[in-house]
Amino acid sequence: RNGCLGGVATASLMANIGNRFLTATGEQVVHGFPAEVVDRLIGAGAASPHWKTREMPGVVIDSERLKVILIEMMREAGVTTLTHALGARPIMEGQAVKGVFVESKSGRQAIPAKAVVDCTGEADLAWQAGAEVRMETSTASILFKLANVDLDAFVDFLQEDPDGFPAGMDWVKDLGVFTKNWKERGVLFFPHGGGRKWRAFQEAADKAGFARAQGPAMNLDALGMYALRGTGMVVINSNFYRVTDLDARKLSAFELHAQEMCYRVAELLAKTVKGFEKAVVAHVGVDLGIRASRVITGRSELKREALIDAPGPTLCDDVIGMAVVQDTKRECGEFMKPYTMDMPFGAAVPKGCDNLLVGSAKSVASRPKALLRGMSGCMIYGQASGAACALAARMGKAPADVPIREIQKELVRQGVNLGGLARLKQLGLNPVG
């Protein structure tokens, strides 16, 4: 629906792939497509090669270069890509999705398909096809990029009040680790929401009379920041909008208002924060990033007790990928546990319609909402849904009817980690090598 690939990572300017790749002990458990994307970004100089440590809260990326990397990957796979082509409605035969109507400069066109993956993020096609969904309240934001920022001066400024740094937020351990990541690894990751706990910034905002809520926007002091050394640019995430439904009029109003607020926040930074004195807005995201909205009812679902502070690993027979269990109590001294939970294929299989899978982890079956809405989770479900639909097309079956072992075999062939040798044998996958 845009002029580029990538969605939140590009059109919305979210320049961070959260570090769900590594357990508390530093073992990389997420491979497959997410790892391939990171490797390609590193090869292009668009991400740091020093991200494989739990001290790194995320893989900070160059969103502009990612657009081109995704073009290259699609070309290599032999994919025909249409830009500015909105998936407007599913083509239905009874309860089965048989393709998609798209709206573009060519008007309305029909694309018949043997199987369909809904990667809209809001389960737009699944919902229109009659899938069972529930609407969840959440927030939305637009990011923006500043140029002419002296990031070394900014990092030095933070050292002036070390006790005022928002330690422990957004997987950032403390000021020491934050500084090390910048000076030794070339990555700046200031925690999203950290602006609200950063003492110097709050004092400066008070002195400037800055209103943290303006119109429908709130948390204008959230101030997540992401940057790579040598660019002089930093991406800012610092506005929130309350989303209770997907009414296009409301979302449009939020989106346009957010673009104005990006300049308000930029002006405050230029006036109050060292290193930002000459900063100018170089780019504003073109998509409002909605954190959660429609969630399907699936054949199975992701559950909080398996992902958040779980006492041990959770296994499932229809595993299509792994997520590291979070440690909110920091019992391991990290934000993650040393073990994982299996991500079930059934969470991508909606009830109420056939021949369609949901490929966005934001809208797969999850209770509570969007447990794995981050980029790595979305790429894992996207890869699994794509593989399942490809197999379905070859077999002449609906994706939900493809034997799970066939899907798992294909995922393992593509480099996806479904567990160690013993686990693969337990699943009957008979791994080689």
N, C-alpha and C positions, 0 to 999 in steps of 0.2 A: 504493500500500500504506500510505500515511500519510494524515493529514488535510490535507495541503498538497501543492502542486506544487513541483518544484525539486530534489528529491533532495539531493545533497551540498551544494549552495549554500544550502539552507534547512533541511531536517531535520537535516543534519549540522553546520550553522552555519559552513561554510567561507566566510568573508566576504571572499574575495579571488579575483578572476578574473585569473589570471596574465597578465602583459603580453606575450603572443605576437602581439599585433596589429601591432607596429612593428618594422621592421628597424633595423639599427645607425644608419642615417641618419635615422631618424624617420619613414620612409614607412609609412603604414598600408596593410597588405596583406590584412588580415582584415576582411571586411565581412559582408553578409548578416545572418542571425539573431543571431550573437554581438554585432555592432555595434549592432543594433536594441535588444537587451536593455540594453546599456550606455547608449545614448542615452535610453531610457525611464527607467532608474535616475537618470541625471543630471537629467532633467526633473522627476522626483519628489523631488529633493533627497537621493537615496539613494546617490549616488556623486559624486565630485569631477569638475567639468568640466575640471580641469587635468591629466588623466592622460596626455595625448598627448605624452609625452617619454620618452626612454629612461632618464631618471633615476627614473621611476616603475616599480618592479618589478612592480606589479600594480594592478588596478582594485579598490580596497577598496569594499565594498558594504554596504548595510543589508539583511541577509537577510530580515528581517521584511517590509520593503516589497516585496522581490522576490516574495514569495508572492502579494501582491495584484496586482502588475504581470503576473505569469504568468496569474492568473485573468482579468484584463482581456484579455490576448492570446488566450486560449483562447475567451473569449466572442466576441470580434471575429471569430474564425475559424469560429464556429458549431460548436464542439466540445462534445460532452456528456462531462463529467468525472465519474467515480465515485471517491469517496474511500474509504479503508479497504477497497479491493478488490484483493486480491493476485492477480496473474497466476499461477495455481497450476500449470497444465499446458497445453501446446498441444493443440489439436484436430487429429488427424492423419487424412489419407487417404493411405495408403501412405507415401511419403516427403515428401508435401506438407503444410505447415501450413495449416489451413483456419480457424483462429480460436484462441481461448483460453478455457479455463475459469478463472473468477475465483471466489474465496472472499470473502464479505462477510457483513454482518449479514443479508442475504437468503438466505444459504446458498450452495451452489454453483450458478453460472449459466454458461451458454455464450454466448460472443460470436462468432458467425461473422464471418469477414472475408475480403475478396478478396485482401488482402496483409497481412503482419504485420511490425512493427518491434520487435525486442527491445532495449529500453533499460534492462534490469534492472541493467546494470553488471557482472554476473557471468555473463552469457550463459546465464541460467537456462533460458529457453525454448528457445534454440538447442540447448543440451546435452540437454534432455529430448526434443527432436525428432530427435535422432540426429546432430547436427552433430559434425564432428571438432573436438575441443578438447584443449588441454593445460592442466594445472593448474600455475600458477606460485606459488612462495613469495613473500610480500611482507609488508608491515606494515599495521596498521590503527590508527585513532585516533578519539577523540571530542573535539570542541571544546566550550568553555563560554564564557559571557559574564559579565564583571564590570561592575557598576555602581558609581557613586560613586568613580571614579578621577580623580585630578587629573593629566591627561596632560601639561600644561605643566610641572608639577613633575617628572614622570618624565623628560621630555626634558631639562630642566635638570640633573637628576641624572646623566644620561649624559655631560654635558659635563665633569663632575668628573674623569673618567678617560678621555679620548679615545682613548688607546692601548689601552684594554681593550675597545673596541667591536669586535664581530665583523664587520669590514669584509670585503667580497667574498663574503659568503654569501647564498644565495637571491636573487640578482640585486640585492642592496643594495650599492651601490658603497663607501660609507664613511659616517662619522658626519656629515660636512658635508652630503652629499646627503640622508641620513636626516632631519637637522634642517630642511633647506630644504623637504623634502616636507611636514613638519608645519607649519612656521611660515608658509610661503608658499602651500602648496596644500591645507592642512587635512587631510592624510592621514598616519596613522601606520602604518608597515609595518616591524615589527621582524622580522628574518629567522628563518624556521623553522629550528631547529637552532642558532640564534645564542646561545641561552642557555648552550649547552655551551661556547661560546668567549668568553662575556662575563665578563671577569675579576671584576668586582665581585659579580656574581650567584653565581659559583662560590665565591668566598671567603665570602659570606654563607651559602650553602647548607652549606658545610663547617662553619662556626661553629655553625649550627643543628642539625647532625647529620642533615641531610636525605639520605635514601637515594634515589639516582636510579633504582634498580630496586626495585620492591615487588611481590611475588607475580609474576604473569605480565606485569606492566607494566615497561617499560624506558624510558630516555630521558625521565624525568619533568622533566628540565631543558631540554627542547628549546625551548620558549618562543616559538613563532611568535606574533606579536601584530598585530592589525589594528584600526584605529579611524578614525572620522571626527570632525572637530572639532565641538564643540557638543553632543555626546551624553553625555560623561562615562562612556562605556562602551567596553570593549575586549574583543575576542574573542581567546581564548587557545587555542593548539594545542600541547599539551605532554604527550603520552603515546603510547607505541608498543606494539603487540602483534604478535607473530610469527604470521602466518597461513600454515599449510601445507596446509590443506584447508578445505572449507566445511561441516564438521560443525556442525549447528545447536547442539549442546550446548556445543561449544568457543566458538563465536561469542557465544552467550548469556552465557557466563561472562565473556568478555572485555568485552562491552558493559556488563554490570552492574558489573564491577570498575572500568572506566574512569570510570563516573559517580562512584564513590567517590574515585578519584584526582584528579578535577577539583577537589574540595574540598581535598585535600592540597596541591596546587599553589597554589590560591588562598590558603590559610593561610600558606604560605611567602612568597608575594609580599607579603601584608599585613604580615608581620613584618619583612621585610628590604629592601623596595624603596620608595624615596620616591615619593609620589604614590598608593601603593596602601594607605595606612594604614587608610582607611575603606571599602575595597572589599568588596562583597558579591556572591555568586554570584546573578546574575539569571536565568540560563537555562543548561541543559545540553543539548547536542544529543541527539536521540532515535535517531539512527542511527549505528552504527559504520561509519566510512568506510574501506573496504578499498581499498588502493591498486592492487592487481592480484590476479587470481585465474585464472578461466578465460579463455583466449585461443583464439579460433577459428582453424582452418586456412581461409584464404580463397582466392579466385581469384587474388589477389595479396596482397602484404603490405608494411607499413611496415618500413623497414630503417634501422638505426642509422647506417650510413655516409652516408645521404642527409640525416640530420637533425643529427647531432652532428659538428661540425668538418669538414663537407663542403667540398671545395676550390671548389665552385661550385654553381649551381642544378641541381636534378634535375627533369626533366620526365617526365610520363607521359601517355599518350593518354586515359586514363579519369579525368583530374583532376576533382575535385569541390570543391576548396578548396586553400588554401595554408597552409603552416607556415613560420615564420621559422627558418632554420638557426641552431643554437646555436654559440657560440664559447667553448668552455670554456677555451681558452688566452688569451683576451682579446687576440687579435692585432689586433683592430679597436678596442681600447680599450673595448669594450662586451661584454655577455654574449651578443649576437646578431651574426650576419653581416649584410651589406647585401643579402643575397639569400635566396631561399626554396626550398622543395621542394614539389612537387605531391603532394597527398594522393590516393591512388588509390581509386576506387569499389570495385574488386575486393576490397579489404581488408574490406569490410562484407558480402561475399557468402560465406556459409559453405559448405564442402563437407560433404556428408552429409545435407542436408535441402534442401527446396525451398520457395519462396513465403515466405521469411523473410529479412529483412536485420537485421544487428546495427547499432544506432544509437549505441552508446557507444564512444568511441575507446579506452576502457580495455580493451575486450574484442574489438575488431577484430583481424584478423591483424597481428601485430607481432613483430618479432624484433630485439632482445630485447623483453620484455614491456612493454606499456602505454607506448610511446614518447610518445604524445600524449594521456595520460590527463587532462590539465588541462581546465578548463571550456570554453575556446574550441575545443579539438579535439573535445570531445564534442558541442558545439553544431553544429560543421561537419558531423560525420558524422550527427548527428541530422537536420539539415536535408536533407542529401543523401538519406538513407534514406527520410525522409518524402516527399520529392518523387518519388523513384523508385517508391515503393509507390502513391502517388496516381496516377501515370501508368500503372502496371501495372493498377490497378483499372479505369481508364477503357479501357484497351486490351484487357483480358481476357487479359493475359499474366502470367507469373511475373515478379517484380521483376528477377531476374537476366537476363531475356530482353529487357527494355526497351532499345532502342538507346541507347548511351551519349550520342550527340549530342542525343537528345531530353531526356535527364536534364540535360545541360549547358545546353541552351537554357532549360529551366525554371529552373535555378539562376541563370543570368545574369539572367533576367527578375525573379527575386527579389532581385537585388542582390549576388549572390555574386561575388567576384573570382576569375576563373580565369586572369587574365593581362591584359596590355595588348592594344591593338588588333591588333598584329601576331600575337600568340599566338592570339587568338580567330579571326583569319582562317586561321591555320595549322590550327586545329581544325575549320575549315569552318563556323563559327557565324555568319558574316556579320553582325557587330554593327551596330546602327543608332545613330547619334549618338555 
